[in-house]
Amino acid sequence: MPGRNWMLSRDGLAVAAGLVAPLALAAVLVPFRSSFANTDAALAMILIVVAVAAAGNRLAGFVAALSAAAWFDFFLTRPYERFTINRAADIETTVLLLVIGAAVTEIAVWGRGQHSAASRRAGYLDGINDAARAVAAGGSSSALVERISAGLIQLLSLRACEFQYGIAGIGGPARLEHDGTVTFAGQPYEPLAGEWPPDVGLELLVESGGRLRGRFLMRPGQHWPGREQLLVAVALADQAGAALAASHPASA
C-alpha cells in the first residue's frame, strides 16, 4: 500500500538520520573541541536527538541517542579518536547524554500518541455532529440511518453493517451495550487476543423514548476496536433513534 510504504520509508530515513546526524555534528565540532566545554557539545547532540525523535519513531530516537553518546565519546572527549574516557566528568556527561536522549525519545513518542488520539476523537465528534445536524434539519430518517451505517463501518472497521427495523436478538448475536461494553448470551464478552470470531455478529440497539426502533446488525472485522470507538458508535445509534422518533412521532 502506498501509505504504508511511505511510512516505512519515513521511519527508515529517520533511523538513518539518527545514526548519521550525530556523527556529522561531531565531525563539524572537531576543529573547535579545544575551545569550548564539551558539555556544550553534549547539548548540541541532544538537539539532534530531539529532532530525530520528533520526526521519526522510538527506534530512530534510541539510535540517535546511542549514536550521539558514541560519537561524543569518540570525537569530543579525551583521549580523542578512541572509545575511551579518562575523566569522571566526561563519563557523567556521556551517560547523561544517553539517558536524556532516551527520555526525550519517550516523551516525543508519547506526544505523538496523544496527538493521534486527539485527532481520532475530533473525527469521531465530527461524525456525531454531522448526524445531529442532519436530524435537526429534518432530513430523511432512512438516509440518515444509511449514513450512520456507513459511519459505523468506517469507525469500527466492520465487514458489513445494516439497519433492521423493530427487531432485536434474532440470530443470537453479541450486543454492544450503551455503556460501551459487549455482552454475549447475557454475559460480558471480550474477544480472545482482540480478534473477533468470524461467525459471531454484533448488534447495536436503536431506541428512543423507551421504545425499540431497531438495530444495527454488524459484522466486525478481525481486530476489535477500542472502547472509545465503541462509545462513539453508541452515540451514533442514539442519533439514529432520535431521527426515527422524529419521523414517526405518533409511535414515539
Backbone as CSV, one residue per row, in Angstrom:
resi,resn,N_x,N_y,N_z,CA_x,CA_y,CA_z,C_x,C_y,C_z
1,MET,0.843,-1.188,0.000,0.000,0.000,0.000,0.881,1.242,0.000
2,PRO,0.534,2.275,-0.809,1.388,3.453,-0.902,1.577,4.148,0.427
3,GLY,0.485,4.275,1.240,0.614,4.962,2.519,1.554,4.253,3.456
4,ARG,1.431,2.910,3.503,2.308,2.132,4.384,3.750,2.211,3.912
5,ASN,3.965,2.143,2.586,5.321,2.247,2.057,5.932,3.590,2.402
6,TRP,5.098,4.633,2.371,5.601,5.966,2.717,6.035,6.000,4.168
7,MET,5.228,5.378,5.062,5.578,5.368,6.469,6.861,4.577,6.709
8,LEU,6.972,3.420,6.015,8.188,2.628,6.173,9.398,3.415,5.700
9,SER,9.267,4.130,4.589,10.364,4.931,4.072,10.710,6.050,5.038
10,ARG,9.684,6.681,5.598,9.931,7.767,6.545,10.642,7.258,7.783
11,ASP,10.174,6.136,8.325,10.805,5.578,9.511,12.247,5.161,9.219
12,GLY,12.457,4.574,8.037,13.814,4.185,7.667,14.742,5.372,7.552
13,LEU,14.245,6.457,6.964,15.055,7.669,6.855,15.360,8.248,8.235
14,ALA,14.377,8.178,9.139,14.591,8.701,10.492,15.674,7.898,11.211
15,VAL,15.640,6.571,11.063,16.675,5.740,11.694,18.049,6.076,11.107
16,ALA,18.094,6.235,9.783,19.367,6.600,9.146,19.857,7.952,9.646
17,ALA,18.933,8.902,9.791,19.311,10.220,10.301,19.812,10.120,11.732
18,GLY,19.161,9.255,12.533,19.605,9.073,13.911,21.006,8.505,13.997
19,LEU,21.379,7.712,13.015,22.714,7.124,13.006,23.768,8.108,12.500
20,VAL,23.415,8.863,11.457,24.402,9.687,10.763,24.502,11.116,11.313
21,ALA,23.371,11.703,11.700,23.380,13.118,12.094,24.302,13.399,13.284
22,PRO,24.300,12.592,14.355,25.247,12.862,15.443,26.707,12.757,14.998
23,LEU,26.999,11.804,14.113,28.354,11.679,13.583,28.751,12.942,12.808
24,ALA,27.838,13.439,11.983,28.130,14.639,11.202,28.359,15.839,12.111
25,LEU,27.517,15.994,13.143,27.690,17.120,14.058,29.013,17.008,14.804
26,ALA,29.338,15.814,15.280,30.605,15.637,15.992,31.787,15.993,15.100
27,ALA,31.721,15.578,13.825,32.809,15.897,12.894,32.935,17.401,12.681
28,VAL,31.803,18.091,12.618,31.830,19.554,12.456,32.466,20.229,13.666
29,LEU,32.230,19.677,14.856,32.730,20.299,16.086,34.186,19.969,16.378
30,VAL,34.742,18.985,15.689,36.120,18.562,15.977,37.117,19.727,15.935
31,PRO,37.117,20.608,14.931,38.120,21.682,14.898,38.020,22.648,16.080
32,PHE,36.859,22.659,16.760,36.642,23.637,17.833,36.610,22.992,19.218
33,ARG,36.930,21.701,19.316,36.706,20.990,20.562,37.606,21.458,21.701
34,SER,38.712,22.082,21.382,39.591,22.571,22.451,39.211,23.968,22.925
35,SER,38.234,24.595,22.260,37.907,25.982,22.586,36.585,26.139,23.327
36,PHE,35.865,25.032,23.566,34.619,25.138,24.331,34.438,23.879,25.167
37,ALA,33.637,24.023,26.204,33.379,22.891,27.101,32.600,21.811,26.354
38,ASN,32.975,20.554,26.587,32.271,19.510,25.846,30.830,19.321,26.314
39,THR,30.472,19.934,27.459,29.056,19.916,27.847,28.215,20.701,26.844
40,ASP,28.807,21.760,26.262,28.090,22.500,25.226,27.872,21.614,24.001
41,ALA,28.876,20.822,23.660,28.731,19.882,22.548,27.654,18.834,22.858
42,ALA,27.588,18.414,24.111,26.567,17.434,24.505,25.173,18.025,24.330
43,LEU,25.003,19.305,24.664,23.709,19.961,24.466,23.337,20.006,22.983
44,ALA,24.336,20.274,22.146,24.084,20.269,20.704,23.669,18.873,20.236
45,MET,24.296,17.844,20.783,23.931,16.473,20.444,22.487,16.167,20.861
46,ILE,22.095,16.671,22.026,20.725,16.465,22.495,19.727,17.061,21.505
47,LEU,20.057,18.230,20.946,19.159,18.844,19.966,18.955,17.930,18.764
48,ILE,20.036,17.262,18.341,19.917,16.319,17.228,18.982,15.171,17.601
49,VAL,19.148,14.641,18.803,18.292,13.542,19.256,16.833,13.984,19.296
50,VAL,16.590,15.178,19.807,15.224,15.705,19.869,14.624,15.798,18.470
51,ALA,15.393,16.330,17.521,14.894,16.483,16.156,14.563,15.129,15.535
52,VAL,15.429,14.144,15.724,15.193,12.818,15.149,13.998,12.152,15.815
53,ALA,13.919,12.235,17.138,12.806,11.609,17.858,11.474,12.243,17.479
54,ALA,11.474,13.555,17.256,10.236,14.241,16.891,9.784,13.862,15.487
55,ALA,10.739,13.612,14.601,10.399,13.311,13.204,10.192,11.830,12.944
56,GLY,10.787,10.976,13.763,10.737,9.545,13.494,9.962,8.767,14.535
57,ASN,10.423,7.550,14.797,9.757,6.681,15.757,10.682,6.414,16.946
58,ARG,10.268,5.509,17.831,11.057,5.210,19.023,12.436,4.662,18.656
59,LEU,12.479,3.756,17.678,13.754,3.180,17.277,14.712,4.259,16.788
60,ALA,14.218,5.186,15.978,15.070,6.258,15.462,15.627,7.101,16.600
61,GLY,14.800,7.402,17.603,15.260,8.191,18.729,16.331,7.486,19.537
62,PHE,16.123,6.179,19.774,17.128,5.425,20.531,18.437,5.305,19.751
63,VAL,18.333,5.091,18.436,19.541,5.030,17.617,20.281,6.360,17.687
64,ALA,19.535,7.458,17.625,20.160,8.781,17.700,20.843,8.992,19.049
65,ALA,20.188,8.548,20.134,20.786,8.702,21.462,22.074,7.892,21.579
66,LEU,22.074,6.651,21.108,23.277,5.820,21.151,24.381,6.401,20.269
67,SER,24.003,6.828,19.077,24.987,7.401,18.163,25.592,8.675,18.748
68,ALA,24.743,9.511,19.349,25.233,10.754,19.935,26.225,10.470,21.064
69,ALA,25.888,9.517,21.939,26.777,9.191,23.047,28.100,8.622,22.530
70,ALA,28.018,7.737,21.521,29.234,7.105,20.999,30.162,8.120,20.335
71,TRP,29.612,8.974,19.465,30.476,9.913,18.737,30.927,11.073,19.613
72,PHE,30.124,11.394,20.631,30.571,12.372,21.613,31.814,11.843,22.330
73,ASP,31.752,10.573,22.713,32.901,9.930,23.362,34.111,9.892,22.414
74,PHE,33.882,9.477,21.182,34.983,9.243,20.253,35.677,10.540,19.831
75,PHE,34.895,11.571,19.522,35.473,12.778,18.945,35.696,13.917,19.943
76,LEU,34.887,13.975,21.017,34.850,15.193,21.814,35.296,15.015,23.252
77,THR,35.737,13.828,23.627,36.309,13.631,24.961,37.716,13.048,24.832
78,ARG,38.553,13.387,25.788,39.934,12.882,25.769,39.981,11.462,26.327
79,PRO,40.844,10.610,25.759,41.693,10.803,24.560,40.851,10.772,23.289
80,TYR,41.109,11.699,22.374,40.331,11.824,21.150,40.548,10.630,20.219
81,GLU,39.532,10.391,19.399,39.524,9.306,18.409,39.716,7.926,19.037
82,ARG,39.240,7.789,20.234,39.240,6.480,20.892,37.972,6.368,21.725
83,PHE,37.410,5.156,21.798,36.234,4.942,22.632,36.681,4.697,24.065
84,THR,37.351,5.714,24.601,37.857,5.657,25.965,37.653,7.020,26.608
85,ILE,37.303,7.037,27.882,37.114,8.292,28.611,37.955,8.229,29.875
86,ASN,38.756,9.291,30.105,39.641,9.321,31.266,39.057,10.069,32.449
87,ARG,38.243,11.081,32.183,37.757,11.948,33.261,36.350,11.538,33.691
88,ALA,36.147,11.566,35.017,34.831,11.199,35.555,33.739,12.128,35.045
89,ALA,34.046,13.418,34.887,33.048,14.382,34.414,32.577,14.031,33.004
90,ASP,33.523,13.578,32.157,33.156,13.200,30.794,32.296,11.941,30.775
91,ILE,32.601,11.012,31.696,31.771,9.812,31.805,30.345,10.191,32.181
92,GLU,30.212,11.099,33.159,28.881,11.543,33.587,28.144,12.222,32.454
93,THR,28.855,13.060,31.701,28.218,13.762,30.590,27.744,12.790,29.524
94,THR,28.554,11.793,29.217,28.182,10.801,28.204,26.972,9.988,28.651
95,VAL,26.978,9.567,29.912,25.848,8.800,30.435,24.576,9.645,30.420
96,LEU,24.698,10.913,30.840,23.538,11.801,30.831,23.020,12.020,29.415
97,LEU,23.949,12.143,28.468,23.556,12.300,27.067,22.715,11.114,26.611
98,LEU,23.129,9.922,26.980,22.394,8.724,26.599,21.038,8.663,27.296
99,VAL,21.026,8.938,28.600,19.784,8.856,29.371,18.790,9.922,28.929
100,ILE,19.268,11.151,28.772,18.374,12.233,28.359,17.850,11.982,26.951
101,GLY,18.708,11.457,26.071,18.260,11.138,24.720,17.138,10.119,24.719
102,ALA,17.282,9.075,25.554,16.232,8.063,25.647,14.952,8.658,26.233
103,ALA,15.085,9.511,27.246,13.912,10.138,27.857,13.197,11.050,26.877
104,VAL,13.955,11.838,26.135,13.367,12.731,25.139,12.622,11.925,24.080
105,THR,13.192,10.792,23.695,12.532,9.929,22.713,11.183,9.455,23.225
106,GLU,11.147,8.997,24.484,9.886,8.524,25.051,8.862,9.651,25.120
107,ILE,9.290,10.840,25.472,8.371,11.985,25.525,7.823,12.296,24.137
108,ALA,8.692,12.247,23.128,8.255,12.531,21.763,7.245,11.490,21.279
109,VAL,7.520,10.212,21.580,6.594,9.148,21.183,5.258,9.320,21.885
110,TRP,5.288,9.634,23.173,4.052,9.856,23.931,3.277,11.029,23.349
111,GLY,3.973,12.118,23.017,3.310,13.291,22.463,2.625,12.993,21.142
112,ARG,3.309,12.201,20.280,2.684,11.845,19.013,1.450,10.974,19.235
113,GLY,1.529,10.075,20.227,0.370,9.247,20.532,-0.813,10.078,20.999
114,GLN,-0.546,11.081,21.846,-1.615,11.959,22.311,-2.216,12.761,21.163
115,HIS,-1.358,13.220,20.249,-1.849,13.984,19.102,-2.728,13.112,18.211
116,SER,-2.317,11.850,17.991,-3.116,10.941,17.170,-4.461,10.655,17.826
117,ALA,-4.444,10.455,19.152,-5.696,10.191,19.859,-6.626,11.390,19.780
118,ALA,-6.070,12.605,19.909,-6.885,13.810,19.809,-7.485,13.953,18.414
119,SER,-6.718,13.613,17.395,-7.223,13.686,16.024,-8.356,12.693,15.809
120,ARG,-8.191,11.477,16.362,-9.260,10.488,16.228,-10.526,10.960,16.930
121,ARG,-10.366,11.513,18.144,-11.544,11.991,18.869,-12.244,13.099,18.099
122,ALA,-11.456,13.994,17.493,-12.053,15.079,16.706,-12.843,14.508,15.529
123,GLY,-12.292,13.468,14.880,-13.007,12.843,13.770,-14.299,12.192,14.222
124,TYR,-14.262,11.514,15.373,-15.472,10.880,15.886,-16.539,11.929,16.195
125,LEU,-16.120,13.017,16.839,-17.074,14.073,17.187,-17.661,14.730,15.948
126,ASP,-16.849,14.869,14.916,-17.368,15.423,13.662,-18.483,14.535,13.105
127,GLY,-18.292,13.211,13.204,-19.325,12.301,12.722,-20.621,12.450,13.502
128,ILE,-20.516,12.568,14.825,-21.716,12.757,15.647,-22.387,14.083,15.322
129,ASN,-21.589,15.146,15.187,-22.155,16.461,14.892,-22.842,16.488,13.535
130,ASP,-22.247,15.826,12.541,-22.880,15.756,11.223,-24.237,15.076,11.304
131,ALA,-24.285,13.966,12.058,-25.559,13.263,12.213,-26.579,14.129,12.933
132,ALA,-26.136,14.848,13.974,-27.054,15.712,14.728,-27.602,16.831,13.850
133,ARG,-26.756,17.418,13.002,-27.221,18.480,12.113,-28.236,17.954,11.106
134,ALA,-27.995,16.726,10.630,-28.944,16.138,9.680,-30.302,15.910,10.335
135,VAL,-30.294,15.469,11.598,-31.554,15.281,12.327,-32.257,16.612,12.514
136,ALA,-31.514,17.632,12.940,-32.101,18.949,13.189,-32.662,19.563,11.921
137,ALA,-32.053,19.261,10.782,-32.506,19.832,9.514,-33.712,19.098,8.946
138,GLY,-34.154,18.050,9.625,-35.321,17.314,9.165,-35.067,16.433,7.965
139,GLY,-33.871,15.945,7.833,-33.542,15.070,6.708,-34.240,13.729,6.808
140,SER,-34.221,12.982,5.734,-34.836,11.665,5.690,-34.201,10.742,6.719
141,SER,-35.044,10.101,7.541,-34.505,9.213,8.572,-33.824,8.003,7.945
142,SER,-34.371,7.500,6.851,-33.748,6.339,6.209,-32.385,6.695,5.639
143,ALA,-32.280,7.906,5.058,-30.986,8.335,4.530,-29.978,8.506,5.659
144,LEU,-30.453,9.048,6.795,-29.553,9.226,7.928,-29.096,7.883,8.481
145,VAL,-30.021,6.917,8.551,-29.661,5.588,9.047,-28.604,4.955,8.145
146,GLU,-28.756,5.103,6.838,-27.749,4.580,5.916,-26.405,5.282,6.114
147,ARG,-26.490,6.581,6.357,-25.255,7.350,6.578,-24.554,6.869,7.847
148,ILE,-25.347,6.626,8.892,-24.763,6.162,10.142,-24.202,4.747,9.968
149,SER,-24.882,3.904,9.197,-24.361,2.557,8.924,-22.987,2.637,8.276
150,ALA,-22.862,3.538,7.295,-21.562,3.709,6.634,-20.523,4.235,7.620
151,GLY,-20.966,5.153,8.502,-20.047,5.689,9.507,-19.581,4.625,10.484
152,LEU,-20.482,3.709,10.851,-20.104,2.627,11.762,-19.103,1.680,11.117
153,ILE,-19.286,1.416,9.826,-18.330,0.547,9.125,-16.933,1.141,9.186
154,GLN,-16.843,2.450,8.961,-15.528,3.110,8.995,-14.995,3.198,10.413
155,LEU,-15.848,3.584,11.350,-15.430,3.782,12.735,-14.911,2.506,13.382
156,LEU,-15.635,1.398,13.162,-15.317,0.143,13.838,-14.595,-0.855,12.938
157,SER,-14.249,-0.434,11.727,-13.585,-1.323,10.755,-14.404,-2.595,10.556
158,LEU,-15.701,-2.425,10.279,-16.609,-3.554,10.111,-16.507,-4.139,8.705
159,ARG,-16.875,-5.417,8.601,-17.009,-6.023,7.278,-18.338,-5.652,6.646
160,ALA,-19.374,-5.464,7.473,-20.694,-5.100,6.962,-21.526,-4.541,8.108
161,CYS,-22.541,-3.759,7.749,-23.458,-3.218,8.755,-24.785,-2.890,8.058
162,GLU,-25.889,-3.327,8.647,-27.198,-2.987,8.093,-28.148,-2.669,9.237
163,PHE,-29.110,-1.800,8.932,-30.112,-1.463,9.938,-31.354,-2.304,9.692
164,GLN,-31.873,-2.904,10.781,-33.071,-3.717,10.709,-34.111,-3.126,11.650
165,TYR,-35.261,-2.800,11.095,-36.301,-2.116,11.860,-37.022,-3.056,12.819
166,GLY,-37.189,-2.587,14.055,-38.105,-3.200,15.007,-37.745,-4.559,15.556
167,ILE,-36.494,-5.004,15.403,-36.134,-6.328,15.923,-34.876,-6.236,16.771
168,ALA,-34.707,-7.248,17.624,-33.513,-7.335,18.469,-33.314,-8.787,18.871
169,GLY,-32.072,-9.204,18.957,-31.751,-10.523,19.473,-31.861,-11.664,18.493
170,ILE,-32.469,-11.444,17.336,-32.658,-12.533,16.377,-31.313,-12.958,15.807
171,GLY,-31.084,-14.269,15.805,-29.814,-14.797,15.319,-28.773,-14.964,16.401
172,GLY,-29.072,-14.515,17.612,-28.160,-14.691,18.737,-26.829,-13.972,18.627
173,PRO,-26.795,-12.717,18.157,-25.503,-12.031,18.078,-25.064,-11.520,19.439
174,ALA,-23.814,-11.120,19.522,-23.374,-10.366,20.697,-24.037,-8.989,20.642
175,ARG,-23.979,-8.266,21.758,-24.646,-6.960,21.796,-23.705,-5.896,22.351
176,LEU,-23.652,-4.792,21.656,-22.930,-3.631,22.148,-23.869,-2.831,23.032
177,GLU,-23.576,-2.814,24.322,-24.435,-2.119,25.279,-24.190,-0.616,25.244
178,HIS,-25.093,0.120,25.895,-24.991,1.575,25.826,-23.914,2.162,26.726
179,ASP,-23.251,1.324,27.516,-22.103,1.800,28.280,-20.785,1.464,27.588
180,GLY,-20.869,0.960,26.354,-19.667,0.652,25.586,-19.115,-0.745,25.815
181,THR,-19.764,-1.534,26.657,-19.330,-2.916,26.870,-20.036,-3.823,25.863
182,VAL,-19.530,-5.050,25.734,-20.117,-6.039,24.833,-20.542,-7.246,25.655
183,THR,-21.745,-7.739,25.401,-22.225,-8.942,26.074,-22.583,-9.990,25.028
184,PHE,-22.491,-11.242,25.428,-22.862,-12.357,24.561,-23.582,-13.379,25.430
185,ALA,-24.817,-13.697,25.050,-25.663,-14.598,25.849,-25.822,-14.058,27.272
186,GLY,-25.906,-12.736,27.382,-26.132,-12.097,28.671,-24.914,-11.942,29.545
187,GLN,-23.749,-12.371,29.070,-22.522,-12.292,29.854,-21.519,-11.341,29.193
188,PRO,-20.694,-10.660,30.006,-19.655,-9.791,29.421,-18.780,-10.596,28.470
189,TYR,-18.446,-9.975,27.348,-17.705,-10.693,26.313,-16.515,-9.873,25.870
190,GLU,-15.379,-10.540,25.774,-14.147,-9.901,25.297,-13.507,-10.836,24.285
191,PRO,-13.359,-10.399,23.025,-12.746,-11.276,22.019,-11.354,-11.722,22.443
192,LEU,-11.027,-12.989,22.205,-9.712,-13.502,22.561,-8.641,-12.828,21.723
193,ALA,-7.592,-12.336,22.400,-6.455,-11.694,21.738,-6.898,-10.528,20.855
194,GLY,-8.060,-9.919,21.186,-8.520,-8.770,20.419,-9.021,-9.104,19.031
195,GLU,-9.270,-10.394,18.745,-9.723,-10.799,17.415,-11.160,-11.315,17.502
196,TRP,-12.022,-10.776,16.630,-13.440,-11.112,16.668,-13.708,-12.378,15.860
197,PRO,-14.441,-13.361,16.424,-14.748,-14.589,15.671,-15.578,-14.275,14.430
198,PRO,-15.250,-14.847,13.287,-15.964,-14.509,12.055,-17.427,-14.946,12.034
199,ASP,-17.810,-15.914,12.902,-19.180,-16.422,12.884,-20.068,-15.751,13.931
200,VAL,-19.584,-14.740,14.608,-20.357,-14.049,15.638,-20.657,-12.630,15.169
201,GLY,-21.945,-12.300,15.079,-22.346,-10.947,14.726,-22.427,-10.068,15.959
202,LEU,-22.714,-8.801,15.738,-22.811,-7.842,16.839,-23.963,-6.895,16.540
203,GLU,-24.867,-6.739,17.497,-25.981,-5.822,17.294,-25.861,-4.629,18.225
204,LEU,-26.338,-3.502,17.732,-26.385,-2.264,18.497,-27.818,-1.772,18.415
205,LEU,-28.529,-1.818,19.548,-29.935,-1.454,19.556,-30.108,0.046,19.389
206,VAL,-31.178,0.400,18.675,-31.536,1.804,18.471,-32.870,2.027,19.174
207,GLU,-32.846,2.875,20.182,-34.032,3.130,20.990,-34.242,4.627,21.143
208,SER,-35.486,4.990,21.427,-35.787,6.384,21.777,-37.101,6.398,22.546
209,GLY,-37.156,7.217,23.571,-38.362,7.293,24.377,-38.747,5.971,24.997
210,GLY,-37.763,5.118,25.266,-38.053,3.829,25.865,-38.587,2.797,24.901
211,ARG,-38.616,3.118,23.608,-39.140,2.192,22.605,-38.018,1.712,21.695
212,LEU,-38.090,0.438,21.338,-37.124,-0.127,20.406,-37.470,0.308,18.988
213,ARG,-36.502,0.873,18.293,-36.708,1.281,16.901,-36.106,0.270,15.927
214,GLY,-35.119,-0.467,16.367,-34.460,-1.433,15.504,-33.052,-1.687,15.998
215,ARG,-32.238,-2.198,15.120,-30.857,-2.477,15.493,-29.937,-2.327,14.275
216,PHE,-28.706,-1.971,14.563,-27.646,-2.088,13.573,-27.024,-3.463,13.769
217,LEU,-27.131,-4.307,12.764,-26.513,-5.626,12.823,-25.186,-5.545,12.095
218,MET,-24.123,-5.784,12.839,-22.782,-5.547,12.328,-21.999,-6.852,12.223
219,ARG,-21.119,-6.889,11.238,-20.167,-7.989,11.097,-18.773,-7.414,11.323
220,PRO,-18.267,-7.565,12.554,-16.966,-6.948,12.858,-15.843,-7.516,12.005
221,GLY,-14.819,-6.711,11.830,-13.600,-7.185,11.198,-12.811,-8.046,12.155
222,GLN,-11.632,-8.413,11.750,-10.833,-9.332,12.568,-10.393,-8.686,13.871
223,HIS,-9.991,-7.431,13.822,-9.463,-6.769,15.016,-10.537,-5.915,15.679
224,TRP,-10.619,-6.041,16.979,-11.675,-5.381,17.740,-11.272,-3.953,18.088
225,PRO,-12.180,-2.990,17.910,-11.847,-1.584,18.200,-11.767,-1.306,19.696
226,GLY,-11.290,-0.109,20.018,-11.160,0.300,21.413,-12.468,0.803,21.992
227,ARG,-12.481,0.969,23.296,-13.695,1.387,23.997,-14.148,2.770,23.540
228,GLU,-13.223,3.658,23.262,-13.587,4.994,22.815,-14.416,4.927,21.537
229,GLN,-14.002,4.089,20.598,-14.749,3.937,19.351,-16.124,3.315,19.598
230,LEU,-16.196,2.367,20.528,-17.473,1.740,20.834,-18.459,2.746,21.423
231,LEU,-17.969,3.637,22.270,-18.850,4.652,22.848,-19.334,5.634,21.789
232,VAL,-18.490,5.953,20.817,-18.921,6.817,19.717,-19.994,6.112,18.894
233,ALA,-19.834,4.794,18.678,-20.858,4.035,17.961,-22.200,4.104,18.680
234,VAL,-22.179,4.011,19.999,-23.412,4.132,20.786,-24.031,5.508,20.588
235,ALA,-23.204,6.548,20.584,-23.716,7.902,20.382,-24.353,8.047,18.998
236,LEU,-23.762,7.423,17.993,-24.353,7.459,16.656,-25.695,6.736,16.624
237,ALA,-25.793,5.621,17.343,-27.074,4.916,17.423,-28.135,5.780,18.097
238,ASP,-27.756,6.552,19.096,-28.687,7.471,19.742,-29.203,8.508,18.753
239,GLN,-28.329,8.985,17.867,-28.755,9.937,16.846,-29.756,9.285,15.895
240,ALA,-29.500,8.025,15.550,-30.450,7.312,14.699,-31.802,7.174,15.395
241,GLY,-31.790,6.876,16.694,-33.037,6.766,17.438,-33.799,8.070,17.452
242,ALA,-33.091,9.189,17.631,-33.749,10.498,17.627,-34.362,10.787,16.267
243,ALA,-33.668,10.418,15.204,-34.189,10.664,13.856,-35.433,9.829,13.590
244,LEU,-35.421,8.554,14.004,-36.573,7.692,13.772,-37.770,8.129,14.602
245,ALA,-37.511,8.603,15.825,-38.599,9.099,16.655,-39.218,10.353,16.048
246,ALA,-38.374,11.226,15.492,-38.864,12.458,14.870,-39.686,12.169,13.611
247,SER,-39.314,11.128,12.875,-40.010,10.831,11.629,-41.292,10.018,11.862
248,HIS,-41.440,9.426,13.065,-42.647,8.687,13.415,-43.138,9.146,14.782
249,PRO,-43.552,10.418,14.910,-43.928,10.962,16.223,-45.082,10.244,16.880
250,ALA,-45.959,9.662,16.098,-47.143,9.019,16.687,-46.768,7.779,17.485
251,SER,-45.659,7.122,17.077,-45.244,5.899,17.775,-44.156,6.126,18.784
252,ALA,-43.718,7.388,18.939,-42.611,7.697,19.854,-43.046,7.574,21.290
